[in-house]
Amino acid sequence: MSENTFLTRNYEPWKIKVQKQLAAKAIALHENDTDRKGEKWYIAEPAIPLFYECHSKDELRHFCIAPSSEFFRRLILDEDLARRVVRDFPGLFGTKRPEDVLCALWQQDPNYPNISYERFCSIAEHDQYAWIVEYDDNGVVGDKYLRLDLFRHIDYKDGKYIFQGGLLHVLNHFSFHDTPLSSDFCRDDVPNIQYILQTIIEAFFMLPLEKDTSRGKTQYTTRISHKNRNPIAVFYYNEKAGVYFVDSLHIKK
Protein backbone atom coordinates (compact mmCIF):
# COMPACT_ATOMS: atom_id res chain seq x y z
CA MET A 1 0.00 0.00 0.00
CA SER A 2 3.01 2.25 -0.42
CA GLU A 3 1.37 4.24 -3.23
CA ASN A 4 -1.35 5.50 -0.91
CA THR A 5 -1.06 9.00 0.47
CA PHE A 6 -2.46 10.97 3.39
CA LEU A 7 -2.96 14.66 2.76
CA THR A 8 -3.17 16.86 5.86
CA ARG A 9 -4.26 19.99 4.01
CA ASN A 10 -6.78 20.38 1.23
CA TYR A 11 -8.99 23.43 0.74
CA GLU A 12 -10.96 22.49 -2.35
CA PRO A 13 -14.41 24.18 -2.57
CA TRP A 14 -16.25 20.85 -2.51
CA LYS A 15 -15.07 20.25 1.05
CA ILE A 16 -18.11 22.19 2.32
CA LYS A 17 -20.40 19.93 0.30
CA VAL A 18 -18.85 16.83 1.85
CA GLN A 19 -19.29 18.25 5.36
CA LYS A 20 -22.96 19.07 4.71
CA GLN A 21 -23.64 15.51 3.56
CA LEU A 22 -21.89 14.15 6.64
CA ALA A 23 -23.93 16.45 8.88
CA ALA A 24 -27.16 15.08 7.42
CA LYS A 25 -25.99 11.51 8.03
CA ALA A 26 -24.89 12.42 11.57
CA ILE A 27 -28.41 13.67 12.36
CA ALA A 28 -29.86 10.36 11.14
CA LEU A 29 -27.43 8.47 13.33
CA HIS A 30 -28.18 10.62 16.36
CA GLU A 31 -31.87 9.82 15.96
CA ASN A 32 -31.38 6.07 15.43
CA ASP A 33 -28.50 4.99 17.68
CA THR A 34 -28.95 5.60 21.40
CA ASP A 35 -25.26 4.84 22.09
CA ARG A 36 -23.97 7.75 20.03
CA LYS A 37 -24.44 10.85 22.20
CA GLY A 38 -21.97 13.23 20.59
CA GLU A 39 -23.46 13.73 17.15
CA LYS A 40 -24.93 17.19 17.57
CA TRP A 41 -21.68 18.45 19.07
CA TYR A 42 -19.83 17.11 16.03
CA ILE A 43 -22.24 18.79 13.62
CA ALA A 44 -21.68 22.12 15.31
CA GLU A 45 -17.87 21.98 15.37
CA PRO A 46 -16.17 19.35 13.20
CA ALA A 47 -12.39 19.02 13.28
CA ILE A 48 -10.25 19.63 10.20
CA PRO A 49 -10.78 16.72 7.78
CA LEU A 50 -7.99 14.51 6.48
CA PHE A 51 -7.80 13.55 2.84
CA TYR A 52 -6.54 10.24 1.56
CA GLU A 53 -5.66 9.08 -1.94
CA CYS A 54 -5.51 5.41 -2.89
CA HIS A 55 -4.62 3.81 -6.22
CA SER A 56 -7.07 1.12 -7.31
CA LYS A 57 -6.34 -0.57 -10.64
CA ASP A 58 -6.17 2.29 -13.16
CA GLU A 59 -7.84 4.98 -11.08
CA LEU A 60 -7.02 7.22 -8.16
CA ARG A 61 -9.72 7.12 -5.49
CA HIS A 62 -10.34 9.86 -2.94
CA PHE A 63 -11.47 9.60 0.67
CA CYS A 64 -12.39 12.12 3.34
CA ILE A 65 -11.70 11.32 7.00
CA ALA A 66 -13.53 13.74 9.29
CA PRO A 67 -12.49 13.39 12.96
CA SER A 68 -14.67 14.68 15.78
CA SER A 69 -11.72 16.27 17.57
CA GLU A 70 -8.15 17.38 17.00
CA PHE A 71 -7.01 14.81 19.56
CA PHE A 72 -8.53 11.91 17.62
CA ARG A 73 -7.17 13.38 14.39
CA ARG A 74 -3.66 13.33 15.81
CA LEU A 75 -4.11 9.86 17.28
CA ILE A 76 -4.91 8.26 13.91
CA LEU A 77 -2.47 10.32 11.82
CA ASP A 78 0.47 11.29 14.05
CA GLU A 79 2.67 8.22 14.43
CA ASP A 80 4.74 9.95 17.11
CA LEU A 81 1.71 10.50 19.36
CA ALA A 82 0.74 6.81 19.43
CA ARG A 83 4.32 5.73 20.03
CA ARG A 84 4.78 8.37 22.73
CA VAL A 85 1.72 7.24 24.67
CA VAL A 86 2.93 3.64 24.67
CA ARG A 87 6.50 4.68 25.50
CA ASP A 88 5.53 7.01 28.34
CA PHE A 89 3.06 4.59 29.96
CA PRO A 90 4.25 1.05 29.12
CA GLY A 91 2.70 -0.35 32.29
CA LEU A 92 -0.78 0.72 31.19
CA PHE A 93 -0.89 -1.35 27.98
CA GLY A 94 -1.46 -5.09 27.69
CA THR A 95 -2.86 -5.31 31.23
CA LYS A 96 -6.31 -6.57 30.11
CA ARG A 97 -7.75 -3.48 31.85
CA PRO A 98 -9.36 -0.97 29.42
CA GLU A 99 -9.31 1.71 32.13
CA ASP A 100 -5.49 1.62 32.09
CA VAL A 101 -5.38 2.47 28.37
CA LEU A 102 -7.89 5.29 28.87
CA CYS A 103 -5.78 6.65 31.73
CA ALA A 104 -2.72 6.76 29.46
CA LEU A 105 -4.67 8.55 26.71
CA TRP A 106 -6.17 10.98 29.24
CA GLN A 107 -2.69 12.09 30.26
CA GLN A 108 -1.80 12.78 26.60
CA ASP A 109 -4.96 14.77 25.91
CA PRO A 110 -4.20 18.50 25.45
CA ASN A 111 -7.05 19.30 27.89
CA TYR A 112 -5.35 17.35 30.70
CA PRO A 113 -5.41 18.22 33.61
CA ASN A 114 -8.36 20.55 32.99
CA ILE A 115 -10.86 17.68 32.88
CA SER A 116 -11.30 14.77 35.25
CA TYR A 117 -10.53 11.19 34.29
CA GLU A 118 -14.25 10.36 34.57
CA ARG A 119 -15.16 13.18 32.21
CA PHE A 120 -12.46 12.08 29.76
CA CYS A 121 -13.83 8.51 29.75
CA SER A 122 -17.30 9.80 28.88
CA ILE A 123 -15.90 11.92 26.05
CA ALA A 124 -13.78 9.00 24.83
CA GLU A 125 -16.81 6.73 24.57
CA HIS A 126 -19.24 9.15 22.96
CA ASP A 127 -17.28 11.95 21.26
CA GLN A 128 -14.05 10.47 19.85
CA TYR A 129 -14.53 9.10 16.34
CA ALA A 130 -14.06 9.83 12.66
CA TRP A 131 -16.32 9.60 9.64
CA ILE A 132 -14.79 8.01 6.53
CA VAL A 133 -16.40 8.48 3.10
CA GLU A 134 -15.37 8.25 -0.53
CA TYR A 135 -15.97 11.29 -2.73
CA ASP A 136 -15.63 12.16 -6.41
CA ASP A 137 -14.15 15.18 -8.16
CA ASN A 138 -17.39 17.10 -7.67
CA GLY A 139 -17.49 16.53 -3.94
CA VAL A 140 -20.32 14.02 -4.06
CA VAL A 141 -20.11 11.41 -1.32
CA GLY A 142 -20.76 7.78 -2.21
CA ASP A 143 -23.54 5.72 -0.65
CA LYS A 144 -21.36 4.06 2.03
CA TYR A 145 -20.75 5.88 5.32
CA LEU A 146 -18.23 4.43 7.77
CA ARG A 147 -17.65 5.42 11.41
CA LEU A 148 -14.42 4.62 13.25
CA ASP A 149 -15.02 5.16 16.97
CA LEU A 150 -12.27 5.21 19.57
CA PHE A 151 -14.44 2.42 21.04
CA ARG A 152 -18.19 1.74 21.29
CA HIS A 153 -18.47 0.06 24.69
CA ILE A 154 -16.52 -1.58 27.46
CA ASP A 155 -18.00 -5.08 27.84
CA TYR A 156 -17.44 -7.92 30.27
CA LYS A 157 -16.63 -11.13 28.39
CA ASP A 158 -14.91 -14.39 29.34
CA GLY A 159 -14.04 -13.11 32.79
CA LYS A 160 -12.51 -9.80 31.73
CA TYR A 161 -13.44 -6.31 30.54
CA ILE A 162 -12.71 -5.52 26.89
CA PHE A 163 -13.11 -2.67 24.43
CA GLN A 164 -15.98 -3.50 22.08
CA GLY A 165 -15.67 -2.08 18.59
CA GLY A 166 -13.67 0.85 17.30
CA LEU A 167 -9.97 1.59 17.17
CA LEU A 168 -9.07 0.40 20.66
CA HIS A 169 -10.68 -2.98 20.02
CA VAL A 170 -8.81 -3.27 16.72
CA LEU A 171 -5.52 -2.39 18.42
CA ASN A 172 -5.99 -5.29 20.84
CA HIS A 173 -4.98 -7.48 17.89
CA PHE A 174 -1.76 -5.63 17.07
CA SER A 175 1.50 -4.34 18.51
CA PHE A 176 4.53 -2.17 17.65
CA HIS A 177 7.64 -4.33 17.89
CA ASP A 178 5.94 -6.67 20.38
CA THR A 179 4.68 -3.72 22.45
CA PRO A 180 0.89 -3.98 23.04
CA LEU A 181 -1.20 -1.08 21.78
CA SER A 182 -4.37 -1.61 23.79
CA SER A 183 -5.67 -3.51 26.80
CA ASP A 184 -4.76 -6.97 25.49
CA PHE A 185 -1.46 -8.30 24.16
CA CYS A 186 -1.24 -9.64 20.61
CA ARG A 187 1.96 -10.19 18.66
CA ASP A 188 0.77 -9.29 15.16
CA ASP A 189 3.09 -6.35 14.54
CA VAL A 190 2.12 -3.35 12.40
CA PRO A 191 4.34 -0.39 11.47
CA ASN A 192 1.89 2.29 12.66
CA ILE A 193 -1.77 3.18 13.11
CA GLN A 194 -1.87 4.54 9.56
CA TYR A 195 -1.48 0.95 8.34
CA ILE A 196 -4.61 0.07 10.33
CA LEU A 197 -6.52 3.00 8.86
CA GLN A 198 -5.42 2.22 5.31
CA THR A 199 -6.40 -1.44 5.67
CA ILE A 200 -9.85 -0.52 7.00
CA ILE A 201 -10.43 1.79 4.03
CA GLU A 202 -9.26 -0.84 1.57
CA ALA A 203 -11.48 -3.51 3.14
CA PHE A 204 -14.63 -1.40 3.36
CA PHE A 205 -14.60 0.57 0.14
CA MET A 206 -12.69 -1.62 -2.30
CA LEU A 207 -13.80 -5.16 -1.53
CA PRO A 208 -17.23 -6.82 -1.39
CA LEU A 209 -18.73 -7.20 2.08
CA GLU A 210 -20.19 -10.56 3.08
CA LYS A 211 -23.16 -10.73 5.44
CA ASP A 212 -22.48 -12.89 8.49
CA THR A 213 -25.09 -13.89 11.10
CA SER A 214 -23.14 -16.77 12.66
CA ARG A 215 -22.58 -14.96 15.98
CA GLY A 216 -26.22 -14.14 16.63
CA LYS A 217 -26.01 -10.63 15.19
CA THR A 218 -25.64 -9.24 11.71
CA GLN A 219 -22.09 -8.32 10.76
CA TYR A 220 -20.33 -7.70 7.48
CA THR A 221 -16.88 -9.11 6.85
CA THR A 222 -14.23 -9.06 4.18
CA ARG A 223 -10.75 -10.54 3.82
CA ILE A 224 -7.82 -8.56 2.44
CA SER A 225 -5.02 -10.31 0.60
CA HIS A 226 -1.67 -8.80 1.55
CA LYS A 227 1.73 -10.36 0.87
CA ASN A 228 2.46 -11.96 4.23
CA ARG A 229 -0.87 -11.72 6.04
CA ASN A 230 -4.61 -11.89 5.42
CA PRO A 231 -6.45 -9.35 7.59
CA ILE A 232 -10.17 -9.86 8.16
CA ALA A 233 -12.25 -6.72 8.70
CA VAL A 234 -15.60 -6.84 10.52
CA PHE A 235 -18.25 -4.10 10.36
CA TYR A 236 -21.54 -3.50 12.18
CA TYR A 237 -24.37 -1.87 10.21
CA ASN A 238 -27.02 0.42 11.64
CA GLU A 239 -29.70 -0.11 9.01
CA LYS A 240 -31.99 2.72 10.15
CA ALA A 241 -29.26 5.33 9.98
CA GLY A 242 -27.48 3.80 6.99
CA VAL A 243 -24.10 3.88 8.77
CA TYR A 244 -21.44 1.18 9.16
CA PHE A 245 -19.15 0.98 12.21
CA VAL A 246 -15.72 -0.61 12.46
CA ASP A 247 -16.17 -3.62 14.72
CA SER A 248 -12.82 -5.41 14.38
CA LEU A 249 -9.74 -6.08 12.28
CA HIS A 250 -7.47 -9.05 12.86
CA ILE A 251 -5.04 -11.32 11.08
CA LYS A 252 -6.34 -14.72 10.00
CA LYS A 253 -4.05 -17.41 11.34
C-alpha positions in Angstrom: 0.0 0.0 0.0 3.0 2.2 -0.4 1.4 4.2 -3.2 -1.4 5.5 -0.9 -1.1 9.0 0.5 -2.5 11.0 3.4 -3.0 14.7 2.8 -3.2 16.9 5.9 -4.3 20.0 4.0 -6.8 20.4 1.2 -9.0 23.4 0.7 -11.0 22.5 -2.3 -14.4 24.2 -2.6 -16.2 20.8 -2.5 -15.1 20.3 1.1 -18.1 22.2 2.3 -20.4 19.9 0.3 -18.8 16.8 1.9 -19.3 18.3 5.4 -23.0 19.1 4.7 -23.6 15.5 3.6 -21.9 14.2 6.6 -23.9 16.5 8.9 -27.2 15.1 7.4 -26.0 11.5 8.0 -24.9 12.4 11.6 -28.4 13.7 12.4 -29.9 10.4 11.1 -27.4 8.5 13.3 -28.2 10.6 16.4 -31.9 9.8 16.0 -31.4 6.1 15.4 -28.5 5.0 17.7 -28.9 5.6 21.4 -25.3 4.8 22.1 -24.0 7.7 20.0 -24.4 10.8 22.2 -22.0 13.2 20.6 -23.5 13.7 17.1 -24.9 17.2 17.6 -21.7 18.4 19.1 -19.8 17.1 16.0 -22.2 18.8 13.6 -21.7 22.1 15.3 -17.9 22.0 15.4 -16.2 19.3 13.2 -12.4 19.0 13.3 -10.2 19.6 10.2 -10.8 16.7 7.8 -8.0 14.5 6.5 -7.8 13.5 2.8 -6.5 10.2 1.6 -5.7 9.1 -1.9 -5.5 5.4 -2.9 -4.6 3.8 -6.2 -7.1 1.1 -7.3 -6.3 -0.6 -10.6 -6.2 2.3 -13.2 -7.8 5.0 -11.1 -7.0 7.2 -8.2 -9.7 7.1 -5.5 -10.3 9.9 -2.9 -11.5 9.6 0.7 -12.4 12.1 3.3 -11.7 11.3 7.0 -13.5 13.7 9.3 -12.5 13.4 13.0 -14.7 14.7 15.8 -11.7 16.3 17.6 -8.2 17.4 17.0 -7.0 14.8 19.6 -8.5 11.9 17.6 -7.2 13.4 14.4 -3.7 13.3 15.8 -4.1 9.9 17.3 -4.9 8.3 13.9 -2.5 10.3 11.8 0.5 11.3 14.0 2.7 8.2 14.4 4.7 10.0 17.1 1.7 10.5 19.4 0.7 6.8 19.4 4.3 5.7 20.0 4.8 8.4 22.7 1.7 7.2 24.7 2.9 3.6 24.7 6.5 4.7 25.5 5.5 7.0 28.3 3.1 4.6 30.0 4.2 1.1 29.1 2.7 -0.4 32.3 -0.8 0.7 31.2 -0.9 -1.4 28.0 -1.5 -5.1 27.7 -2.9 -5.3 31.2 -6.3 -6.6 30.1 -7.8 -3.5 31.9 -9.4 -1.0 29.4 -9.3 1.7 32.1 -5.5 1.6 32.1 -5.4 2.5 28.4 -7.9 5.3 28.9 -5.8 6.7 31.7 -2.7 6.8 29.5 -4.7 8.6 26.7 -6.2 11.0 29.2 -2.7 12.1 30.3 -1.8 12.8 26.6 -5.0 14.8 25.9 -4.2 18.5 25.5 -7.0 19.3 27.9 -5.3 17.4 30.7 -5.4 18.2 33.6 -8.4 20.5 33.0 -10.9 17.7 32.9 -11.3 14.8 35.3 -10.5 11.2 34.3 -14.2 10.4 34.6 -15.2 13.2 32.2 -12.5 12.1 29.8 -13.8 8.5 29.8 -17.3 9.8 28.9 -15.9 11.9 26.0 -13.8 9.0 24.8 -16.8 6.7 24.6 -19.2 9.2 23.0 -17.3 11.9 21.3 -14.1 10.5 19.9 -14.5 9.1 16.3 -14.1 9.8 12.7 -16.3 9.6 9.6 -14.8 8.0 6.5 -16.4 8.5 3.1 -15.4 8.3 -0.5 -16.0 11.3 -2.7 -15.6 12.2 -6.4 -14.1 15.2 -8.2 -17.4 17.1 -7.7 -17.5 16.5 -3.9 -20.3 14.0 -4.1 -20.1 11.4 -1.3 -20.8 7.8 -2.2 -23.5 5.7 -0.7 -21.4 4.1 2.0 -20.8 5.9 5.3 -18.2 4.4 7.8 -17.7 5.4 11.4 -14.4 4.6 13.2 -15.0 5.2 17.0 -12.3 5.2 19.6 -14.4 2.4 21.0 -18.2 1.7 21.3 -18.5 0.1 24.7 -16.5 -1.6 27.5 -18.0 -5.1 27.8 -17.4 -7.9 30.3 -16.6 -11.1 28.4 -14.9 -14.4 29.3 -14.0 -13.1 32.8 -12.5 -9.8 31.7 -13.4 -6.3 30.5 -12.7 -5.5 26.9 -13.1 -2.7 24.4 -16.0 -3.5 22.1 -15.7 -2.1 18.6 -13.7 0.8 17.3 -10.0 1.6 17.2 -9.1 0.4 20.7 -10.7 -3.0 20.0 -8.8 -3.3 16.7 -5.5 -2.4 18.4 -6.0 -5.3 20.8 -5.0 -7.5 17.9 -1.8 -5.6 17.1 1.5 -4.3 18.5 4.5 -2.2 17.7 7.6 -4.3 17.9 5.9 -6.7 20.4 4.7 -3.7 22.5 0.9 -4.0 23.0 -1.2 -1.1 21.8 -4.4 -1.6 23.8 -5.7 -3.5 26.8 -4.8 -7.0 25.5 -1.5 -8.3 24.2 -1.2 -9.6 20.6 2.0 -10.2 18.7 0.8 -9.3 15.2 3.1 -6.4 14.5 2.1 -3.3 12.4 4.3 -0.4 11.5 1.9 2.3 12.7 -1.8 3.2 13.1 -1.9 4.5 9.6 -1.5 1.0 8.3 -4.6 0.1 10.3 -6.5 3.0 8.9 -5.4 2.2 5.3 -6.4 -1.4 5.7 -9.8 -0.5 7.0 -10.4 1.8 4.0 -9.3 -0.8 1.6 -11.5 -3.5 3.1 -14.6 -1.4 3.4 -14.6 0.6 0.1 -12.7 -1.6 -2.3 -13.8 -5.2 -1.5 -17.2 -6.8 -1.4 -18.7 -7.2 2.1 -20.2 -10.6 3.1 -23.2 -10.7 5.4 -22.5 -12.9 8.5 -25.1 -13.9 11.1 -23.1 -16.8 12.7 -22.6 -15.0 16.0 -26.2 -14.1 16.6 -26.0 -10.6 15.2 -25.6 -9.2 11.7 -22.1 -8.3 10.8 -20.3 -7.7 7.5 -16.9 -9.1 6.9 -14.2 -9.1 4.2 -10.8 -10.5 3.8 -7.8 -8.6 2.4 -5.0 -10.3 0.6 -1.7 -8.8 1.5 1.7 -10.4 0.9 2.5 -12.0 4.2 -0.9 -11.7 6.0 -4.6 -11.9 5.4 -6.4 -9.4 7.6 -10.2 -9.9 8.2 -12.3 -6.7 8.7 -15.6 -6.8 10.5 -18.3 -4.1 10.4 -21.5 -3.5 12.2 -24.4 -1.9 10.2 -27.0 0.4 11.6 -29.7 -0.1 9.0 -32.0 2.7 10.1 -29.3 5.3 10.0 -27.5 3.8 7.0 -24.1 3.9 8.8 -21.4 1.2 9.2 -19.2 1.0 12.2 -15.7 -0.6 12.5 -16.2 -3.6 14.7 -12.8 -5.4 14.4 -9.7 -6.1 12.3 -7.5 -9.0 12.9 -5.0 -11.3 11.1 -6.3 -14.7 10.0 -4.1 -17.4 11.3 
